[in-house]
């Protein structure tokens, strides 16, 4: 234990790596746009691979395009301790979401090299493909394949709005690896910005993540009758957009009904034919429900289905509801949580326990490996936004805790 005290990462180097990666896909407002498997995503992946090779890591890419940079341990027959996150972003994403966890993991490897430390287990830094789910739905599909939630054919067949599949785009950018997807992992840690306001508001530096909310994603198709906006009387209309508007209000009310821990969002809507003088005949929309208790998620589901049926019946509309994504609430591994707590205590950081409101690759990894997460604050709690920001001090603190947690599970060789 004493030899693990006062071990430090190079916070300045980590910050500079984040700023250098942010140049790839940089947007005018200071954010990034690196949609999964685009040429910009490839450029970010290539830079990461170059940095890892310079740090002495070997590189493996699996069939879902997940990248693993491996630092050998004393016993390379042992399962690795893995850390990482994602490099893909939202269309108007920030400089820290996902990429912080990847580059904090790389900084741990670099710092282990600087300190001349050997670990019993190998240490790997992972980049998971398409965590965001912005270009290819659902989110976290590649880590889901790794964890056995989805099969490989399902993952590779996910298509973007233009009909291009993940398998085709992985081949196009040169990241269709040949390694099998999924293998033993000794432990997994993911560092991430909180993506919410709690840590900063309470003056805490580290969030010790104990649990993650369950999620249900839906796609709804509301069908009415297209008709001329002038001659069609109000009483004879079957306006799909009117139904959709009422469903938006319904979803919002469900979120408040199950407050304070519920979240309910309509994030996307497409109106057909989208003409100013035509009553809409069809609306496609999405719904996102989140709650840390599975039973409550089921109640929210029931309330939405009953409410949608009532709304559509009143207007004379048809409705199709397809749940495209679900995972149950997650409790992270107690030993991994404890390893994070030890890192906090050794450095004297202020901290609090947290339930993650966002989904992360760690939520799927928790199904197949002991898993923990480290949160740091983000300014004003803003994420999935070009103005997303953090401070160098927070970034460094999370990296310090991550180093300590990885050493706890990988085993420092004295």
Rosetta blueprint (number, residue, H / E / L):
1 X L
2 X H
3 X H
4 X H
5 X L
6 X L
7 X L
8 X L
9 X L
10 X L
11 X H
12 X H
13 X H
14 X H
15 X H
16 X H
17 X H
18 X H
19 X H
20 X H
21 X H
22 X H
23 X L
24 X L
25 X L
26 X E
27 X L
28 X L
29 X L
30 X L
31 X L
32 X E
33 X L
34 X L
35 X L
36 X L
37 X L
38 X L
39 X H
40 X H
41 X H
42 X H
43 X H
44 X H
45 X H
46 X H
47 X H
48 X H
49 X H
50 X H
51 X H
52 X H
53 X H
54 X H
55 X L
56 X L
57 X L
58 X E
59 X E
60 X E
61 X E
62 X E
63 X L
64 X L
65 X L
66 X L
67 X E
68 X E
69 X E
70 X E
71 X E
72 X L
73 X L
74 X L
75 X L
76 X L
77 X L
78 X L
79 X L
80 X E
81 X E
82 X E
83 X E
84 X E
85 X E
86 X L
87 X L
88 X L
89 X L
90 X L
91 X L
92 X L
93 X E
94 X L
95 X L
96 X L
97 X L
98 X L
99 X H
100 X H
101 X H
102 X H
103 X H
104 X H
105 X H
106 X H
107 X H
108 X H
109 X H
110 X H
111 X H
112 X H
113 X H
114 X H
115 X H
116 X L
117 X L
118 X E
119 X E
120 X L
121 X L
122 X L
123 X E
124 X E
125 X E
126 X E
127 X E
128 X L
129 X L
130 X L
131 X L
132 X L
133 X L
134 X L
135 X L
136 X L
137 X L
138 X L
139 X L
140 X L
141 X H
142 X H
143 X H
144 X H
145 X H
146 X H
147 X L
148 X L
149 X L
150 X L
151 X L
152 X H
153 X H
154 X H
155 X H
156 X H
157 X L
158 X L
159 X E
160 X L
161 X L
162 X L
163 X L
164 X L
165 X E
166 X H
167 X H
168 X H
169 X H
170 X H
171 X H
172 X H
173 X H
174 X L
175 X L
176 X L
177 X L
178 X L
179 X E
180 X L
181 X L
182 X L
183 X L
184 X L
185 X E
186 X E
187 X E
188 X E
189 X E
190 X E
191 X E
192 X E
193 X E
194 X L
195 X L
196 X L
197 X L
198 X H
199 X H
200 X H
201 X H
202 X H
203 X L
204 X L
205 X L
206 X E
207 X E
208 X E
209 X E
210 X E
211 X E
212 X E
213 X L
214 X E
215 X E
216 X E
217 X E
218 X E
219 X E
220 X E
221 X E
222 X E
223 X E
224 X L
225 X L
226 X L
227 X E
228 X E
229 X L
230 X L
231 X L
232 X L
233 X L
234 X H
235 X H
236 X H
237 X L
238 X L
239 X L
240 X H
241 X H
242 X H
243 X H
244 X H
245 X H
246 X H
247 X H
248 X H
249 X H
250 X H
251 X H
252 X H
253 X H
254 X H
255 X H
256 X H
257 X H
258 X L
259 X L
260 X L
261 X L
262 X L
263 X E
264 X E
265 X E
266 X L
267 X L
268 X L
269 X E
270 X E
271 X E
272 X E
273 X L
274 X L
275 X L
276 X L
277 X L
278 X E
279 X E
280 X L
281 X L
282 X E
283 X E
284 X E
285 X E
286 X E
287 X E
288 X E
289 X E
290 X E
291 X E
292 X L
293 X L
294 X H
295 X H
296 X H
297 X H
298 X H
299 X H
300 X H
301 X H
302 X H
303 X H
304 X H
305 X H
306 X H
307 X H
308 X H
309 X H
310 X H
311 X H
312 X H
313 X H
314 X H
315 X H
316 X L
317 X L
318 X E
319 X E
320 X E
321 X E
322 X E
323 X E
324 X E
325 X E
326 X E
327 X E
328 X L
329 X L
330 X E
331 X E
332 X L
333 X L
334 X H
335 X H
336 X H
337 X H
338 X H
339 X H
340 X H
341 X H
342 X H
343 X H
344 X H
345 X H
346 X H
347 X H
348 X L
349 X L
350 X L
351 X E
352 X E
353 X E
354 X E
355 X E
356 X E
357 X L
358 X L
359 X L
360 X L
361 X H
362 X H
363 X H
364 X H
365 X H
366 X L
367 X L
368 X L
369 X L
370 X L
371 X E
372 X E
373 X E
374 X E
375 X E
376 X E
377 X L
378 X L
379 X H
380 X H
381 X H
382 X L
383 X L
384 X L
385 X L
386 X L
387 X L
388 X L
389 X L
390 X L
391 X L
392 X H
393 X H
394 X H
395 X H
396 X H
397 X H
398 X H
399 X H
400 X H
401 X H
402 X H
403 X H
404 X H
405 X H
406 X H
407 X H
408 X H
409 X H
410 X H
411 X L
412 X E
413 X E
414 X L
